[in-house]
Structures are given as C-alpha cells and as structure tokens.
Amino acid sequence: MKTWKRIFALLGAVILAGLYAASLIFALLDSPLAMDLLTITIAATIFLPVTLYACMILSRLMNRQGSDDSKNDS
C-alpha cells in the first residue's frame, strides 16, 4: 500500500509541476486561446489537489469502516 501511495504522490507532483509550467507558458503567450488555456490550468491547479485530498479522506474512512466490520464478525 505504501508503494502505491508513493507512486500516486509522485504522479500528482509531476502533474502539478506540469500544470504550473503550462500556466507560466500560457501567461506569456499572446493569443486569444492562451487566456482560456491559462484559466483552465489555474482551475486544474486548484481542483486537482482538492479532489485528491477528498479521495484520501474517503479512502481512510472506508478503510476504518471495513476494519470495524471485520472486527465485529469475528
């Protein structure tokens, strides 16, 4: 389980770094499409960590409930 968490953490960090780099590039471009892409990357930079954090919390809650059910059965 720790290995998967590390892999997903590294993957999330790489994706966020890519989003930061894309935001910087789109901010420097002078194109009508660049402004829309900049808005999307900024929104994704906020939305992705919040979503991942919510998934972590739900995962912890599901594991607790699953372990409580197994203790009651034995």
Secondary structure, 3 states (H helix, E strand, C coil): CHHHHHHHHHHHHHHHHHHHHHHHHHHHCCCHHHHHHHHHHHHHHHHHHHHHHHHHHHHHHHHHHHHHHHHHHC
